[in-house]
Amino acid sequence: MNREQVAEKVEEYIRKNFVFDDSAGPARDDSLLDTGVIDSTGVLELISYIEGTFGIAIEDEELTPDNLDSIDRITGFIESKRA
């Protein structure tokens, strides 16, 4: 699975599970927390999805906005964990 496919899967999951109107959802570089797309409970759901879908383990110290606050950051984080 290449980077674009990873980004598409993450984006699709976020739209299906966190965007409750007909909007296109956040841009890939939008902060998911600052825009209100996701909250602390949503972060836990997202982590579970990432671990299950991409077969990676996320350590507590990796739970930072640098890794998980936008679709672009999540994609980069997943790619770095899979490398």
N, C-alpha and C positions, 0 to 999 in steps of 0.2 A: 504494500500500500504506500503510495507516494504522499508527499506533503499536502498536495491539493485534495486528495481523497480523504486524508485525516481531517483537514479543515472542514470539508463538506459534511462528514459524519458528525463532527462536533457541532457545527452550525445547525444541522438538521435536528439533533437532539435538543439543543437549546430552544429552537423555535417550537418544537412539539411540546416541550415540557414547561417552558417558562414564559413564552410570549402568548398572552391570552386574548389578543385582538387580531385584526386582520392585517396589521402592519408587517412589513418585511422583516422586522426584528432588528437587532443591533448590527451596525457595521462591524466588520471583523476586528477593527482596532478600538472600538468603543469599550469603555470600562463597564463590565457587567454589573458591578456593585454600584457605581456612581449613577448609572442610568436606571437603576431599580429593577433590572431584568432578573436578577438573582439576589437572594439573601443568604444568611448564614446556613439555614437549613438546605437551601438549594445548592450551596457549595458542597455539602455532604453528599447530596444525591449525585451531583456532577462527578465527584471523586469516585463514587461507587461505579458510575457508568464508565469512566475512563479506565479504571482498573479492570473491570470485566470485559470491556470491548477491546482494549488494546493490550491486555495481558501484562500490565505493569503494576508495580507496587509503589504507592506514593507515601513517602515518609513524612512524619509530622513536621520536620524542619523544612520540607518542600512546600508546605501549605502557605504560600505567600502570594500577594498580588502580582509579583513579578512572574509567577508561573501560571496563575489561574484567573486573572482579571479581565481577559479579553479572548476572543476566539483565536486571534493571532498568537497571543502568549501561550494559550493552552496547546495550540498546535506545535509551537516550537518546543514546549516542555515535553510533550509526548514524543516528538522526534528525538530529543536529546536522551530521553529514557530508553528508547528503542535502539539507539546506536550502540 
